[in-house]
Amino acid sequence: MRVVGFSTCCRCWSPDQQLKTLLTFCLILSTIISRYNCMLKTLTALLFFLSTAAMAQYRRQPTPTQFDTFINNSKIEWAAYANDTVRFKKLNNLLVERLAKKQIKASLPVYNGLADVNHIVYLPERTINDKILYPPNSIPIYDSAGDPAGYKIVLRPYQIDTAAFTVTDITEILYIENGVVKSYIPWVSPRVIPVSTSIGVFLGYTDYFSTCFSFNANVLPVKKNKTIFLSQTKRNLKLDTVETESRLKETYGRNMLETLWPYVMQHKYRIFSFEKDTFIRPEQIKELTNGEKVMVPVYDASGNITGRIADTDMYPGCFINAAIVQDWYYDETRNIVLNKVREIILYTLKSGPDDDKPIAPFIKIILE
Protein backbone atom coordinates (compact mmCIF):
# COMPACT_ATOMS: atom_id res chain seq x y z
CA MET A 1 0.00 0.00 0.00
CA ARG A 2 1.28 3.47 -0.85
CA VAL A 3 2.30 5.76 1.98
CA VAL A 4 -0.25 8.17 0.58
CA GLY A 5 -2.83 5.52 1.45
CA PHE A 6 -1.55 5.48 5.02
CA SER A 7 -1.92 9.24 5.18
CA THR A 8 -5.42 8.91 3.76
CA CYS A 9 -6.83 6.85 6.62
CA CYS A 10 -4.95 9.00 9.16
CA ARG A 11 -5.52 12.44 7.69
CA CYS A 12 -7.24 13.49 10.91
CA TRP A 13 -3.86 13.09 12.68
CA SER A 14 -1.41 15.96 12.94
CA PRO A 15 1.92 15.68 11.04
CA ASP A 16 3.71 15.00 14.35
CA GLN A 17 1.36 12.08 15.05
CA GLN A 18 1.88 10.69 11.56
CA LEU A 19 5.64 10.99 11.91
CA LYS A 20 5.72 9.35 15.33
CA THR A 21 3.51 6.48 14.15
CA LEU A 22 5.62 5.76 11.08
CA LEU A 23 8.89 6.01 12.98
CA THR A 24 7.53 3.70 15.69
CA PHE A 25 6.68 1.17 12.99
CA CYS A 26 10.22 1.55 11.64
CA LEU A 27 11.60 0.88 15.14
CA ILE A 28 9.56 -2.32 15.35
CA LEU A 29 10.94 -3.42 11.99
CA SER A 30 14.48 -2.73 13.13
CA THR A 31 13.87 -4.93 16.18
CA ILE A 32 12.65 -7.74 13.91
CA ILE A 33 15.77 -7.35 11.81
CA SER A 34 18.03 -7.64 14.82
CA ARG A 35 16.28 -10.80 16.04
CA TYR A 36 15.76 -12.53 12.73
CA ASN A 37 18.68 -12.36 10.34
CA CYS A 38 16.66 -14.04 7.62
CA MET A 39 14.99 -11.63 5.26
CA LEU A 40 17.58 -9.06 6.37
CA LYS A 41 17.98 -7.40 3.02
CA THR A 42 14.25 -7.19 2.37
CA LEU A 43 13.42 -5.74 5.75
CA THR A 44 16.34 -3.32 5.61
CA ALA A 45 15.09 -2.01 2.29
CA LEU A 46 11.56 -1.72 3.65
CA LEU A 47 12.85 0.11 6.73
CA PHE A 48 14.71 2.59 4.54
CA PHE A 49 11.60 3.16 2.42
CA LEU A 50 9.31 3.75 5.40
CA SER A 51 11.81 6.07 7.08
CA THR A 52 12.06 8.14 3.92
CA ALA A 53 8.29 8.15 3.61
CA ALA A 54 7.92 9.23 7.22
CA MET A 55 10.11 12.26 6.65
CA ALA A 56 8.25 13.00 3.43
CA GLN A 57 5.00 13.01 5.39
CA TYR A 58 6.52 15.41 7.93
CA ARG A 59 8.11 17.77 5.40
CA ARG A 60 5.11 18.70 3.35
CA GLN A 61 5.57 20.18 -0.10
CA PRO A 62 6.18 23.91 0.25
CA THR A 63 3.64 26.38 -1.00
CA PRO A 64 2.73 27.82 -3.39
CA THR A 65 0.75 25.29 -5.38
CA GLN A 66 -1.46 26.03 -8.34
CA PHE A 67 -4.38 26.43 -5.94
CA ASP A 68 -2.88 28.89 -3.46
CA THR A 69 -0.74 31.25 -5.55
CA PHE A 70 -3.57 33.78 -5.41
CA ILE A 71 -2.53 34.70 -1.86
CA ASN A 72 0.35 36.73 -3.32
CA ASN A 73 -2.20 39.43 -4.08
CA SER A 74 -1.34 42.41 -1.86
CA LYS A 75 -5.02 42.83 -0.96
CA ILE A 76 -4.96 39.46 0.86
CA GLU A 77 -3.73 39.96 4.43
CA TRP A 78 -4.17 36.48 5.88
CA ALA A 79 -4.74 32.97 4.50
CA ALA A 80 -4.59 29.37 5.75
CA TYR A 81 -5.82 25.91 4.87
CA ALA A 82 -8.86 24.98 6.96
CA ASN A 83 -9.49 21.45 5.68
CA ASP A 84 -12.23 19.47 7.38
CA THR A 85 -14.73 16.66 6.96
CA VAL A 86 -18.31 17.76 6.49
CA ARG A 87 -21.41 15.58 6.54
CA PHE A 88 -23.69 16.36 3.58
CA LYS A 89 -26.81 14.27 2.94
CA LYS A 90 -26.97 14.81 -0.81
CA LEU A 91 -23.55 15.61 -2.22
CA ASN A 92 -21.67 12.30 -2.34
CA ASN A 93 -24.43 10.25 -3.96
CA LEU A 94 -25.09 13.04 -6.43
CA LEU A 95 -21.41 13.14 -7.44
CA VAL A 96 -21.29 9.37 -7.97
CA GLU A 97 -24.46 9.48 -10.07
CA ARG A 98 -23.11 12.31 -12.21
CA LEU A 99 -19.77 10.52 -12.60
CA ALA A 100 -21.56 7.38 -13.80
CA LYS A 101 -23.47 9.48 -16.35
CA LYS A 102 -20.18 11.07 -17.52
CA GLN A 103 -21.43 14.52 -16.54
CA ILE A 104 -18.38 15.42 -14.42
CA LYS A 105 -14.66 14.64 -14.24
CA ALA A 106 -12.80 13.05 -11.35
CA SER A 107 -9.31 11.99 -10.33
CA LEU A 108 -7.93 9.55 -7.82
CA PRO A 109 -7.86 11.20 -4.35
CA VAL A 110 -5.42 14.10 -4.09
CA TYR A 111 -4.29 15.93 -0.96
CA ASN A 112 -2.88 19.39 -0.38
CA GLY A 113 0.76 19.31 0.66
CA LEU A 114 1.62 16.50 -1.78
CA ALA A 115 3.22 16.95 -5.19
CA ASP A 116 0.30 15.54 -7.18
CA VAL A 117 -1.77 18.63 -6.32
CA ASN A 118 0.08 20.48 -9.07
CA HIS A 119 -0.62 17.77 -11.63
CA ILE A 120 -4.30 16.84 -11.56
CA VAL A 121 -4.88 13.87 -13.86
CA TYR A 122 -8.50 13.17 -14.68
CA LEU A 123 -9.42 9.51 -14.86
CA PRO A 124 -10.34 8.12 -18.29
CA GLU A 125 -13.70 6.42 -18.69
CA ARG A 126 -12.26 2.89 -18.52
CA THR A 127 -10.41 3.61 -15.26
CA ILE A 128 -13.52 5.16 -13.75
CA ASN A 129 -15.46 2.00 -14.57
CA ASP A 130 -12.74 -0.40 -13.38
CA LYS A 131 -11.63 1.34 -10.20
CA ILE A 132 -14.61 3.38 -9.04
CA LEU A 133 -17.95 2.39 -10.47
CA TYR A 134 -17.46 -1.31 -11.25
CA PRO A 135 -14.43 -2.68 -9.35
CA PRO A 136 -13.59 -6.38 -9.85
CA ASN A 137 -15.21 -8.76 -7.37
CA SER A 138 -14.09 -12.31 -6.66
CA ILE A 139 -17.04 -14.72 -6.56
CA PRO A 140 -16.35 -18.24 -5.19
CA ILE A 141 -17.31 -21.21 -7.38
CA TYR A 142 -18.42 -24.52 -5.81
CA ASP A 143 -18.63 -28.00 -7.31
CA SER A 144 -21.62 -30.35 -7.04
CA ALA A 145 -20.40 -31.54 -3.64
CA GLY A 146 -20.35 -28.01 -2.31
CA ASP A 147 -16.58 -27.81 -2.17
CA PRO A 148 -14.72 -24.67 -3.35
CA ALA A 149 -13.64 -25.08 -6.96
CA GLY A 150 -12.14 -21.65 -7.62
CA TYR A 151 -13.19 -18.08 -8.19
CA LYS A 152 -14.50 -15.98 -11.03
CA ILE A 153 -14.06 -12.27 -11.51
CA VAL A 154 -17.19 -10.26 -12.17
CA LEU A 155 -17.84 -6.55 -12.56
CA ARG A 156 -20.74 -5.14 -10.62
CA PRO A 157 -21.57 -1.68 -9.27
CA TYR A 158 -19.79 -0.74 -6.08
CA GLN A 159 -22.17 -1.30 -3.16
CA ILE A 160 -22.31 1.99 -1.28
CA ASP A 161 -23.69 2.23 2.22
CA THR A 162 -25.86 5.29 1.70
CA ALA A 163 -26.22 5.79 5.45
CA ALA A 164 -22.45 6.09 5.89
CA PHE A 165 -21.76 7.72 2.53
CA THR A 166 -22.39 11.27 3.72
CA VAL A 167 -18.94 12.37 4.84
CA THR A 168 -16.95 14.51 2.43
CA ASP A 169 -13.36 15.65 2.82
CA ILE A 170 -13.29 19.37 2.10
CA THR A 171 -10.12 21.12 1.00
CA GLU A 172 -10.63 24.74 2.00
CA ILE A 173 -8.60 27.94 2.08
CA LEU A 174 -9.88 30.65 4.39
CA TYR A 175 -8.52 34.12 3.67
CA ILE A 176 -9.10 37.80 4.42
CA GLU A 177 -9.13 40.18 1.47
CA ASN A 178 -9.62 43.90 2.14
CA GLY A 179 -11.14 43.05 5.50
CA VAL A 180 -13.61 40.51 4.08
CA VAL A 181 -13.47 36.88 5.26
CA LYS A 182 -13.71 34.56 2.27
CA SER A 183 -13.59 30.82 1.62
CA TYR A 184 -12.25 28.96 -1.40
CA ILE A 185 -12.89 25.26 -2.06
CA PRO A 186 -10.29 23.94 -4.56
CA TRP A 187 -11.77 20.41 -4.55
CA VAL A 188 -13.70 17.84 -2.51
CA SER A 189 -13.27 14.10 -1.97
CA PRO A 190 -16.19 11.82 -1.02
CA ARG A 191 -15.18 9.45 1.77
CA VAL A 192 -16.66 5.97 1.51
CA ILE A 193 -14.02 3.23 1.11
CA PRO A 194 -13.64 1.26 4.39
CA VAL A 195 -10.06 0.71 5.62
CA SER A 196 -9.23 -2.33 7.78
CA THR A 197 -6.09 -4.13 8.88
CA SER A 198 -5.24 -7.64 7.71
CA ILE A 199 -6.81 -9.05 10.87
CA GLY A 200 -10.06 -7.17 10.31
CA VAL A 201 -9.63 -4.17 12.62
CA PHE A 202 -11.67 -1.32 11.17
CA LEU A 203 -9.67 1.92 10.89
CA GLY A 204 -12.20 4.19 9.23
CA TYR A 205 -13.07 5.39 5.76
CA THR A 206 -10.77 6.73 3.10
CA ASP A 207 -11.47 8.90 0.09
CA TYR A 208 -13.28 7.52 -2.96
CA PHE A 209 -12.15 10.05 -5.57
CA SER A 210 -11.58 13.80 -5.91
CA THR A 211 -13.72 16.13 -7.99
CA CYS A 212 -15.30 19.62 -8.08
CA PHE A 213 -11.93 21.14 -8.97
CA SER A 214 -12.06 24.93 -8.93
CA PHE A 215 -9.04 26.83 -10.20
CA ASN A 216 -10.36 30.32 -9.42
CA ALA A 217 -10.36 31.49 -5.81
CA ASN A 218 -12.67 34.42 -6.50
CA VAL A 219 -15.42 32.42 -8.18
CA LEU A 220 -18.84 33.91 -7.45
CA PRO A 221 -22.34 32.37 -7.46
CA VAL A 222 -24.21 32.66 -10.75
CA LYS A 223 -27.99 33.03 -10.45
CA LYS A 224 -28.78 31.27 -13.72
CA ASN A 225 -26.77 28.18 -12.72
CA LYS A 226 -28.41 25.19 -11.08
CA THR A 227 -27.27 25.52 -7.46
CA ILE A 228 -28.19 23.18 -4.59
CA PHE A 229 -28.10 24.21 -0.93
CA LEU A 230 -26.21 21.53 1.00
CA SER A 231 -26.08 22.53 4.64
CA GLN A 232 -25.13 25.11 7.22
CA THR A 233 -22.18 24.19 9.41
CA LYS A 234 -20.63 25.54 12.57
CA ARG A 235 -17.11 24.45 13.42
CA ASN A 236 -14.43 25.55 15.85
CA LEU A 237 -11.25 27.37 14.85
CA LYS A 238 -8.37 27.62 17.29
CA LEU A 239 -6.99 31.06 16.60
CA ASP A 240 -3.37 30.58 17.61
CA THR A 241 -2.83 26.89 16.86
CA VAL A 242 -2.97 26.70 13.06
CA GLU A 243 -0.39 24.08 12.10
CA THR A 244 2.67 25.40 10.33
CA GLU A 245 2.01 23.51 7.10
CA SER A 246 -1.51 24.98 6.95
CA ARG A 247 -0.46 28.61 7.20
CA LEU A 248 -0.25 30.41 3.90
CA LYS A 249 0.02 34.10 4.76
CA GLU A 250 0.18 36.13 7.96
CA THR A 251 0.80 39.83 7.36
CA TYR A 252 2.93 41.22 10.20
CA GLY A 253 2.60 37.84 11.93
CA ARG A 254 -1.07 38.40 12.80
CA ASN A 255 -3.52 35.52 13.09
CA MET A 256 -7.00 35.53 11.59
CA LEU A 257 -8.73 37.50 14.35
CA GLU A 258 -5.88 39.97 14.76
CA THR A 259 -6.14 40.68 11.04
CA LEU A 260 -9.92 41.08 11.14
CA TRP A 261 -10.11 43.09 14.40
CA PRO A 262 -9.26 46.56 13.01
CA TYR A 263 -12.12 46.23 10.53
CA VAL A 264 -14.45 45.19 13.36
CA MET A 265 -13.49 48.28 15.35
CA GLN A 266 -14.06 50.45 12.26
CA HIS A 267 -17.76 49.46 12.18
CA LYS A 268 -17.37 47.29 9.08
CA TYR A 269 -19.41 44.49 10.66
CA ARG A 270 -22.34 44.18 13.04
CA ILE A 271 -21.56 42.84 16.51
CA PHE A 272 -23.98 40.80 18.60
CA SER A 273 -23.54 40.51 22.37
CA PHE A 274 -24.61 37.22 23.96
CA GLU A 275 -24.74 38.81 27.42
CA LYS A 276 -27.00 41.69 26.38
CA ASP A 277 -28.81 39.67 23.71
CA THR A 278 -28.65 42.57 21.29
CA PHE A 279 -26.40 44.25 18.76
CA ILE A 280 -23.77 46.64 20.08
CA ARG A 281 -21.25 49.16 18.76
CA PRO A 282 -17.54 48.21 18.64
CA GLU A 283 -16.67 50.67 21.43
CA GLN A 284 -19.15 48.87 23.71
CA ILE A 285 -17.24 45.57 23.60
CA LYS A 286 -15.03 46.61 26.52
CA GLU A 287 -18.11 47.63 28.53
CA LEU A 288 -19.44 44.06 28.39
CA THR A 289 -16.95 42.96 31.04
CA ASN A 290 -18.36 45.48 33.59
CA GLY A 291 -14.89 45.79 35.02
CA GLU A 292 -14.66 42.01 35.52
CA LYS A 293 -11.34 40.53 34.55
CA VAL A 294 -11.14 38.24 31.55
CA MET A 295 -8.67 35.37 31.56
CA VAL A 296 -6.33 35.76 28.59
CA PRO A 297 -4.67 32.50 27.44
CA VAL A 298 -0.87 32.35 27.19
CA TYR A 299 0.57 30.08 24.49
CA ASP A 300 3.94 28.42 24.02
CA ALA A 301 5.79 28.19 20.70
CA SER A 302 3.76 25.11 19.74
CA GLY A 303 0.41 26.82 20.30
CA ASN A 304 -0.36 25.01 23.58
CA ILE A 305 -1.97 26.97 26.42
CA THR A 306 0.60 27.22 29.23
CA GLY A 307 -1.17 29.67 31.51
CA ARG A 308 -3.61 32.55 31.83
CA ILE A 309 -3.37 36.19 32.80
CA ALA A 310 -6.19 38.47 33.95
CA ASP A 311 -7.07 41.61 31.99
CA THR A 312 -10.00 44.04 31.93
CA ASP A 313 -9.34 45.24 28.37
CA MET A 314 -10.74 43.46 25.31
CA TYR A 315 -8.48 42.71 22.36
CA PRO A 316 -7.99 39.71 20.02
CA GLY A 317 -5.72 37.89 22.49
CA CYS A 318 -8.56 37.74 25.03
CA PHE A 319 -10.51 35.21 22.96
CA ILE A 320 -9.56 31.60 23.51
CA ASN A 321 -11.53 30.09 20.67
CA ALA A 322 -13.73 30.91 17.70
CA ALA A 323 -16.46 29.20 15.71
CA ILE A 324 -17.19 29.90 12.07
CA VAL A 325 -20.66 29.51 10.55
CA GLN A 326 -20.90 28.74 6.83
CA ASP A 327 -23.64 28.04 4.28
CA TRP A 328 -22.62 25.42 1.70
CA TYR A 329 -23.79 25.10 -1.92
CA TYR A 330 -23.12 22.83 -4.88
CA ASP A 331 -23.08 24.50 -8.29
CA GLU A 332 -24.21 21.65 -10.53
CA THR A 333 -23.61 23.65 -13.70
CA ARG A 334 -19.91 24.19 -12.99
CA ASN A 335 -19.40 21.16 -10.69
CA ILE A 336 -17.89 23.19 -7.88
CA VAL A 337 -18.60 23.58 -4.16
CA LEU A 338 -19.11 27.07 -2.76
CA ASN A 339 -19.80 28.46 0.68
CA LYS A 340 -20.63 31.75 2.33
CA VAL A 341 -19.01 32.66 5.65
CA ARG A 342 -21.91 34.03 7.67
CA GLU A 343 -20.52 34.80 11.10
CA ILE A 344 -17.72 34.24 13.58
CA ILE A 345 -18.48 33.53 17.24
CA LEU A 346 -15.77 34.45 19.76
CA TYR A 347 -15.36 32.69 23.12
CA THR A 348 -13.70 33.83 26.36
CA LEU A 349 -12.74 32.45 29.76
CA LYS A 350 -14.04 34.53 32.68
CA SER A 351 -12.02 34.91 35.85
CA GLY A 352 -12.75 32.78 38.88
CA PRO A 353 -11.26 30.83 41.79
CA ASP A 354 -10.37 27.81 39.67
CA ASP A 355 -8.98 27.09 36.23
CA ASP A 356 -11.90 24.99 35.05
CA LYS A 357 -14.23 27.77 34.03
CA PRO A 358 -16.28 26.79 30.99
CA ILE A 359 -15.65 28.55 27.70
CA ALA A 360 -18.57 30.86 26.99
CA PRO A 361 -19.60 32.72 23.82
CA PHE A 362 -18.89 36.42 24.19
CA ILE A 363 -19.71 38.20 20.91
CA LYS A 364 -20.75 37.27 17.39
CA ILE A 365 -19.37 39.08 14.33
CA ILE A 366 -21.92 39.11 11.51
CA LEU A 367 -19.98 38.97 8.25
CA GLU A 368 -22.77 39.14 5.66
C-alpha positions in Angstrom: 0.0 0.0 0.0 1.3 3.5 -0.8 2.3 5.8 2.0 -0.3 8.2 0.6 -2.8 5.5 1.4 -1.5 5.5 5.0 -1.9 9.2 5.2 -5.4 8.9 3.8 -6.8 6.9 6.6 -4.9 9.0 9.2 -5.5 12.4 7.7 -7.2 13.5 10.9 -3.9 13.1 12.7 -1.4 16.0 12.9 1.9 15.7 11.0 3.7 15.0 14.3 1.4 12.1 15.0 1.9 10.7 11.6 5.6 11.0 11.9 5.7 9.4 15.3 3.5 6.5 14.1 5.6 5.8 11.1 8.9 6.0 13.0 7.5 3.7 15.7 6.7 1.2 13.0 10.2 1.6 11.6 11.6 0.9 15.1 9.6 -2.3 15.3 10.9 -3.4 12.0 14.5 -2.7 13.1 13.9 -4.9 16.2 12.6 -7.7 13.9 15.8 -7.3 11.8 18.0 -7.6 14.8 16.3 -10.8 16.0 15.8 -12.5 12.7 18.7 -12.4 10.3 16.7 -14.0 7.6 15.0 -11.6 5.3 17.6 -9.1 6.4 18.0 -7.4 3.0 14.3 -7.2 2.4 13.4 -5.7 5.7 16.3 -3.3 5.6 15.1 -2.0 2.3 11.6 -1.7 3.7 12.8 0.1 6.7 14.7 2.6 4.5 11.6 3.2 2.4 9.3 3.8 5.4 11.8 6.1 7.1 12.1 8.1 3.9 8.3 8.2 3.6 7.9 9.2 7.2 10.1 12.3 6.6 8.2 13.0 3.4 5.0 13.0 5.4 6.5 15.4 7.9 8.1 17.8 5.4 5.1 18.7 3.4 5.6 20.2 -0.1 6.2 23.9 0.3 3.6 26.4 -1.0 2.7 27.8 -3.4 0.8 25.3 -5.4 -1.5 26.0 -8.3 -4.4 26.4 -5.9 -2.9 28.9 -3.5 -0.7 31.2 -5.6 -3.6 33.8 -5.4 -2.5 34.7 -1.9 0.4 36.7 -3.3 -2.2 39.4 -4.1 -1.3 42.4 -1.9 -5.0 42.8 -1.0 -5.0 39.5 0.9 -3.7 40.0 4.4 -4.2 36.5 5.9 -4.7 33.0 4.5 -4.6 29.4 5.7 -5.8 25.9 4.9 -8.9 25.0 7.0 -9.5 21.5 5.7 -12.2 19.5 7.4 -14.7 16.7 7.0 -18.3 17.8 6.5 -21.4 15.6 6.5 -23.7 16.4 3.6 -26.8 14.3 2.9 -27.0 14.8 -0.8 -23.5 15.6 -2.2 -21.7 12.3 -2.3 -24.4 10.2 -4.0 -25.1 13.0 -6.4 -21.4 13.1 -7.4 -21.3 9.4 -8.0 -24.5 9.5 -10.1 -23.1 12.3 -12.2 -19.8 10.5 -12.6 -21.6 7.4 -13.8 -23.5 9.5 -16.3 -20.2 11.1 -17.5 -21.4 14.5 -16.5 -18.4 15.4 -14.4 -14.7 14.6 -14.2 -12.8 13.1 -11.3 -9.3 12.0 -10.3 -7.9 9.6 -7.8 -7.9 11.2 -4.4 -5.4 14.1 -4.1 -4.3 15.9 -1.0 -2.9 19.4 -0.4 0.8 19.3 0.7 1.6 16.5 -1.8 3.2 16.9 -5.2 0.3 15.5 -7.2 -1.8 18.6 -6.3 0.1 20.5 -9.1 -0.6 17.8 -11.6 -4.3 16.8 -11.6 -4.9 13.9 -13.9 -8.5 13.2 -14.7 -9.4 9.5 -14.9 -10.3 8.1 -18.3 -13.7 6.4 -18.7 -12.3 2.9 -18.5 -10.4 3.6 -15.3 -13.5 5.2 -13.7 -15.5 2.0 -14.6 -12.7 -0.4 -13.4 -11.6 1.3 -10.2 -14.6 3.4 -9.0 -18.0 2.4 -10.5 -17.5 -1.3 -11.2 -14.4 -2.7 -9.3 -13.6 -6.4 -9.9 -15.2 -8.8 -7.4 -14.1 -12.3 -6.7 -17.0 -14.7 -6.6 -16.4 -18.2 -5.2 -17.3 -21.2 -7.4 -18.4 -24.5 -5.8 -18.6 -28.0 -7.3 -21.6 -30.3 -7.0 -20.4 -31.5 -3.6 -20.4 -28.0 -2.3 -16.6 -27.8 -2.2 -14.7 -24.7 -3.3 -13.6 -25.1 -7.0 -12.1 -21.7 -7.6 -13.2 -18.1 -8.2 -14.5 -16.0 -11.0 -14.1 -12.3 -11.5 -17.2 -10.3 -12.2 -17.8 -6.6 -12.6 -20.7 -5.1 -10.6 -21.6 -1.7 -9.3 -19.8 -0.7 -6.1 -22.2 -1.3 -3.2 -22.3 2.0 -1.3 -23.7 2.2 2.2 -25.9 5.3 1.7 -26.2 5.8 5.4 -22.5 6.1 5.9 -21.8 7.7 2.5 -22.4 11.3 3.7 -18.9 12.4 4.8 -16.9 14.5 2.4 -13.4 15.6 2.8 -13.3 19.4 2.1 -10.1 21.1 1.0 -10.6 24.7 2.0 -8.6 27.9 2.1 -9.9 30.7 4.4 -8.5 34.1 3.7 -9.1 37.8 4.4 -9.1 40.2 1.5 -9.6 43.9 2.1 -11.1 43.0 5.5 -13.6 40.5 4.1 -13.5 36.9 5.3 -13.7 34.6 2.3 -13.6 30.8 1.6 -12.3 29.0 -1.4 -12.9 25.3 -2.1 -10.3 23.9 -4.6 -11.8 20.4 -4.6 -13.7 17.8 -2.5 -13.3 14.1 -2.0 -16.2 11.8 -1.0 -15.2 9.5 1.8 -16.7 6.0 1.5 -14.0 3.2 1.1 -13.6 1.3 4.4 -10.1 0.7 5.6 -9.2 -2.3 7.8 -6.1 -4.1 8.9 -5.2 -7.6 7.7 -6.8 -9.1 10.9 -10.1 -7.2 10.3 -9.6 -4.2 12.6 -11.7 -1.3 11.2 -9.7 1.9 10.9 -12.2 4.2 9.2 -13.1 5.4 5.8 -10.8 6.7 3.1 -11.5 8.9 0.1 -13.3 7.5 -3.0 -12.1 10.0 -5.6 -11.6 13.8 -5.9 -13.7 16.1 -8.0 -15.3 19.6 -8.1 -11.9 21.1 -9.0 -12.1 24.9 -8.9 -9.0 26.8 -10.2 -10.4 30.3 -9.4 -10.4 31.5 -5.8 -12.7 34.4 -6.5 -15.4 32.4 -8.2 -18.8 33.9 -7.5 -22.3 32.4 -7.5 -24.2 32.7 -10.8 -28.0 33.0 -10.5 -28.8 31.3 -13.7 -26.8 28.2 -12.7 -28.4 25.2 -11.1 -27.3 25.5 -7.5 -28.2 23.2 -4.6 -28.1 24.2 -0.9 -26.2 21.5 1.0 -26.1 22.5 4.6 -25.1 25.1 7.2 -22.2 24.2 9.4 -20.6 25.5 12.6 -17.1 24.5 13.4 -14.4 25.5 15.8 -11.3 27.4 14.9 -8.4 27.6 17.3 -7.0 31.1 16.6 -3.4 30.6 17.6 -2.8 26.9 16.9 -3.0 26.7 13.1 -0.4 24.1 12.1 2.7 25.4 10.3 2.0 23.5 7.1 -1.5 25.0 7.0 -0.5 28.6 7.2 -0.2 30.4 3.9 0.0 34.1 4.8 0.2 36.1 8.0 0.8 39.8 7.4 2.9 41.2 10.2 2.6 37.8 11.9 -1.1 38.4 12.8 -3.5 35.5 13.1 -7.0 35.5 11.6 -8.7 37.5 14.3 -5.9 40.0 14.8 -6.1 40.7 11.0 -9.9 41.1 11.1 -10.1 43.1 14.4 -9.3 46.6 13.0 -12.1 46.2 10.5 -14.4 45.2 13.4 -13.5 48.3 15.3 -14.1 50.4 12.3 -17.8 49.5 12.2 -17.4 47.3 9.1 -19.4 44.5 10.7 -22.3 44.2 13.0 -21.6 42.8 16.5 -24.0 40.8 18.6 -23.5 40.5 22.4 -24.6 37.2 24.0 -24.7 38.8 27.4 -27.0 41.7 26.4 -28.8 39.7 23.7 -28.6 42.6 21.3 -26.4 44.2 18.8 -23.8 46.6 20.1 -21.3 49.2 18.8 -17.5 48.2 18.6 -16.7 50.7 21.4 -19.1 48.9 23.7 -17.2 45.6 23.6 -15.0 46.6 26.5 -18.1 47.6 28.5 -19.4 44.1 28.4 -16.9 43.0 31.0 -18.4 45.5 33.6 -14.9 45.8 35.0 -14.7 42.0 35.5 -11.3 40.5 34.6 -11.1 38.2 31.6 -8.7 35.4 31.6 -6.3 35.8 28.6 -4.7 32.5 27.4 -0.9 32.3 27.2 0.6 30.1 24.5 3.9 28.4 24.0 5.8 28.2 20.7 3.8 25.1 19.7 0.4 26.8 20.3 -0.4 25.0 23.6 -2.0 27.0 26.4 0.6 27.2 29.2 -1.2 29.7 31.5 -3.6 32.6 31.8 -3.4 36.2 32.8 -6.2 38.5 33.9 -7.1 41.6 32.0 -10.0 44.0 31.9 -9.3 45.2 28.4 -10.7 43.5 25.3 -8.5 42.7 22.4 -8.0 39.7 20.0 -5.7 37.9 22.5 -8.6 37.7 25.0 -10.5 35.2 23.0 -9.6 31.6 23.5 -11.5 30.1 20.7 -13.7 30.9 17.7 -16.5 29.2 15.7 -17.2 29.9 12.1 -20.7 29.5 10.5 -20.9 28.7 6.8 -23.6 28.0 4.3 -22.6 25.4 1.7 -23.8 25.1 -1.9 -23.1 22.8 -4.9 -23.1 24.5 -8.3 -24.2 21.7 -10.5 -23.6 23.6 -13.7 -19.9 24.2 -13.0 -19.4 21.2 -10.7 -17.9 23.2 -7.9 -18.6 23.6 -4.2 -19.1 27.1 -2.8 -19.8 28.5 0.7 -20.6 31.8 2.3 -19.0 32.7 5.7 -21.9 34.0 7.7 -20.5 34.8 11.1 -17.7 34.2 13.6 -18.5 33.5 17.2 -15.8 34.5 19.8 -15.4 32.7 23.1 -13.7 33.8 26.4 -12.7 32.4 29.8 -14.0 34.5 32.7 -12.0 34.9 35.8 -12.7 32.8 38.9 -11.3 30.8 41.8 -10.4 27.8 39.7 -9.0 27.1 36.2 -11.9 25.0 35.0 -14.2 27.8 34.0 -16.3 26.8 31.0 -15.6 28.5 27.7 -18.6 30.9 27.0 -19.6 32.7 23.8 -18.9 36.4 24.2 -19.7 38.2 20.9 -20.8 37.3 17.4 -19.4 39.1 14.3 -21.9 39.1 11.5 -20.0 39.0 8.3 -22.8 39.1 5.7 
